[in-house]
Structures are given as C-alpha cells and as structure tokens.
Amino acid sequence: DDVTKVAAVIPAGNARDAERESRAALSRGADLAELRLDHLGRVDAAIVRNLAAAVGPRSIATLRTTDQGGAGGPPAGIRSSLLNEIAAQRFAYVDIELKADGDQAGELRKIARRRRTVLIASHHFSKPADDADVRDTLEACAAIGDVAKVAVPGADPEFAIQLVDLARMQAERKRRFVIIATGTTGMITRALADDAGQEIQYASWGQAVAPGQLSLGAAKRLR
C-alpha cells in the first residue's frame, strides 16, 4: 500500500484521554493515532499494554526525549526497558530515536518483528541543517529502522523544496521514509507528503504539537 498514512498526533496528559482522543481521531478518518507517550503524566509497562490492547494496531507508539522535542516522559534509566515493552506490543509502528536508542536498535527491531511492528528510526534537528547533514542523518536512520524519519527546521521555502526533491528520490529508490521541514516555511513538505511518497503524514488533532503541522481535516483533503 503506497498511499501515505495520515497520523493524528495525540499529546494527551493521561492514558484514559490518550485512548479516548485516539478513538475519536480514528473515527474522524485518521489512518493512525500517534500516541505521544512522553506527554503522559505517568507511563509504565501496564499503561503501555493497555493502550496497545485498546488502539495498538492503528497507532504509533512514540516516547520522545526532551532533546528531541519531547514533553519529559520517564527518567532515562527506565527508557530502555520501557522501549522493550513497547516493541513487544501490537502497535502498528514504534518510533525510536537515532541518538538515544541507536545502541538498542538491533534488539528492538528483533522484538518488533515478532509482532510485525514497523520500527521508525527518527531524528529531529533543533536548528537548521544543510542538505548533506539531512541526507547523512536519513541514511543513519535507515540503517537501524524500517522507516527513516528526519525533521529539520525549514530555513526558507527553497530549502523545503530541496527536501521535497530528496523525498521523491527516496521514493524512487523504494525507501520508506518521512522527511519534514518544520515551521510555516516548511509546510510544503507536509502538503506534498502523499505526492512525494512519504510513509506517514503527521497531522494535528486539536492543538498542533509541531510548528507548521496541518490539521487532520486539511491533511485528509490534500491526500
């Protein structure tokens, strides 16, 4: 299935709201709900299992570190065991980070494969980067995940168009990827997500979590 999936980002503060908001977004036409586990006030193995049982097959489990724009989440010491637990559940996708989780990626990939869960390896640049850096980072993510995801602040519309070109090249090579220029200057990378062959288009459900994110309704209409 080559159609770009639209994922509604769910930054709920507790597990009950995360489940309710996910079901609502899926009923409104989202293909996936991205469960931002780092936004939960409390997250442990039992909460992960409950969310997986409720909406796992139609969701992305993401535990974003603060370095990568996350909301906090669990202490670093339990991140590793929590990711093992997440990968062992029936989520459609699990997002791991290039820097924080690279050493653990092989193990997580093995666990995820048993559940036919797709591993997204991601990196979010905190400041604008040049084209070569973006390409190198994309390759590094592709080496450890099934889907490579890179997000970088959009310096200007010209840079965003370069990223659309890079996306189209990835699609021609039959790679699975997400390439986003964040901010309003980068909105074209989101608007052309399906056209450029991206795996997932992340859309806001309520309040946007990332600058330049399109609403679920807008993302669906563009597709």
C-alpha positions in Angstrom: 0.0 0.0 0.0 1.8 3.1 -1.3 -0.7 5.7 0.0 0.7 7.9 2.7 -0.9 7.3 6.0 -2.3 10.2 7.9 -1.4 10.0 11.6 -3.2 12.2 14.2 -0.8 13.3 16.9 -2.3 12.7 20.4 -0.4 14.6 23.1 -2.8 13.6 26.0 -1.8 14.0 29.6 -3.1 10.7 30.8 -3.8 7.2 29.4 -7.6 7.4 29.5 -7.6 10.7 27.5 -5.0 9.2 25.1 -7.3 6.3 24.4 -10.4 8.4 24.0 -8.7 11.0 21.8 -7.1 8.3 19.6 -10.5 6.6 19.1 -12.1 9.9 18.2 -9.3 10.8 15.7 -9.5 7.3 14.1 -13.3 7.7 13.8 -12.8 11.0 12.0 -10.7 9.5 9.3 -7.1 9.3 10.6 -5.3 6.1 9.5 -3.2 6.1 12.6 -3.0 7.8 16.0 0.5 8.8 17.2 0.5 8.1 21.0 2.9 10.7 22.4 3.8 8.6 25.5 6.2 11.3 26.7 3.2 13.6 27.3 1.6 11.2 29.7 1.9 12.2 33.4 2.7 8.6 34.2 3.8 5.8 31.8 4.7 2.3 32.8 4.5 -1.2 31.4 0.8 -1.7 32.4 -0.2 1.6 30.7 1.7 0.6 27.5 -0.1 -2.8 27.5 -3.5 -1.2 28.0 -3.0 1.3 25.2 -1.7 -1.4 22.9 -4.8 -3.5 23.6 -7.1 -0.6 23.0 -5.7 1.1 19.9 -2.3 -0.5 19.2 -2.8 -2.0 15.7 -3.8 1.5 14.5 -1.2 3.6 16.3 2.4 4.7 16.5 4.0 4.5 20.0 6.4 7.4 20.4 8.4 8.1 23.6 10.2 11.4 22.6 13.1 12.6 24.7 13.3 16.2 25.7 16.5 16.6 23.5 14.3 15.7 20.5 11.4 18.0 21.4 9.6 15.6 23.9 7.5 16.7 26.8 9.5 14.9 29.5 8.5 11.3 29.8 10.1 8.7 32.1 13.6 9.0 33.6 16.5 7.9 31.3 17.2 4.9 33.5 13.9 3.2 32.6 13.6 4.3 29.0 15.5 1.2 27.7 13.2 -1.4 29.5 10.1 0.6 28.6 11.0 0.6 24.9 11.5 -3.2 25.1 7.9 -3.4 26.5 6.6 -1.1 23.8 8.3 -3.0 21.0 6.8 -6.3 22.3 3.2 -5.0 22.0 1.0 -4.9 18.9 1.5 -1.4 17.8 1.5 -0.6 14.1 4.7 1.4 14.5 7.2 2.2 17.2 9.3 5.3 17.0 12.9 5.1 18.3 15.5 7.9 18.3 18.8 7.7 16.4 20.9 9.1 19.3 19.1 7.9 22.4 18.2 4.4 21.2 20.8 3.6 18.4 22.7 1.1 20.6 19.5 -0.7 21.4 18.0 -0.6 17.9 19.1 -4.2 16.8 17.4 -5.7 19.9 14.3 -3.6 19.5 14.0 -4.4 15.8 14.1 -8.1 16.6 11.4 -7.8 19.3 9.2 -5.6 17.0 9.5 -8.1 14.1 7.9 -10.8 16.1 4.8 -8.6 16.3 5.1 -7.4 12.7 5.6 -3.9 14.2 7.3 -1.4 11.9 10.3 0.4 13.5 10.6 4.1 12.8 14.1 5.5 13.5 13.9 9.2 13.8 16.0 12.3 14.3 14.7 15.9 14.9 17.2 18.7 14.3 16.9 21.5 16.8 18.2 24.1 14.3 18.5 24.4 10.5 21.0 21.9 8.9 22.4 21.7 5.5 21.3 19.3 2.8 24.3 17.0 3.3 23.6 16.7 7.1 20.0 15.8 6.4 20.9 13.1 3.9 23.6 11.6 6.2 21.1 11.5 9.1 18.4 9.9 6.9 20.9 7.2 5.9 21.9 6.6 9.6 18.2 6.3 10.5 17.5 3.9 7.6 20.4 1.7 8.8 18.7 1.0 12.1 14.9 1.2 11.3 12.4 0.1 8.8 11.3 3.7 8.2 13.8 6.6 8.4 12.3 9.9 9.7 14.1 13.2 9.8 12.6 16.6 10.8 14.5 19.8 10.4 13.6 23.5 10.8 12.7 25.0 7.4 15.2 27.7 6.8 13.3 29.1 3.8 10.9 27.8 1.1 13.8 26.9 -1.2 15.2 24.5 1.4 11.8 22.9 1.9 11.6 22.3 -1.9 15.1 20.7 -1.8 13.6 18.3 0.9 10.6 17.5 -1.4 13.2 16.6 -4.1 15.1 14.4 -1.6 11.8 12.7 -0.7 11.0 12.0 -4.3 14.5 10.4 -4.8 13.9 8.2 -1.7 10.5 7.1 -3.1 12.1 6.3 -6.5 14.5 4.0 -4.6 11.6 2.4 -2.8 12.8 3.6 0.6 10.3 4.0 3.5 10.8 7.5 5.0 9.4 10.7 6.4 11.2 14.0 5.7 9.7 17.1 7.2 10.8 20.7 7.2 9.2 22.2 10.3 7.7 25.6 10.7 5.5 27.6 8.3 8.3 27.8 5.6 8.4 24.0 5.5 4.6 23.4 5.2 5.1 22.3 1.6 6.9 19.2 2.8 3.7 18.2 4.7 1.3 19.4 1.9 3.1 17.2 -0.6 3.6 14.2 1.7 1.5 11.9 -0.4 2.7 13.3 -3.8 6.4 12.7 -2.6 5.7 9.2 -1.5 6.2 9.7 2.3 5.2 6.8 4.6 3.3 9.0 7.1 1.9 12.5 7.3 1.7 13.7 10.9 -1.4 15.9 11.5 -2.6 17.8 14.5 -5.6 16.7 16.4 -6.7 19.8 18.4 -3.5 21.7 19.2 -0.5 21.4 16.9 2.5 19.7 18.6 4.9 20.9 15.9 5.0 24.3 14.1 3.6 24.1 10.6 1.6 20.9 11.3 -1.6 20.6 9.3 -4.9 19.7 10.9 -6.3 16.2 10.4 -9.0 17.7 8.1 -6.5 19.6 6.0 -4.2 16.6 5.7 -7.0 14.3 4.6 -8.3 16.8 2.0 -4.8 17.2 0.5 -4.4 13.5 0.1 
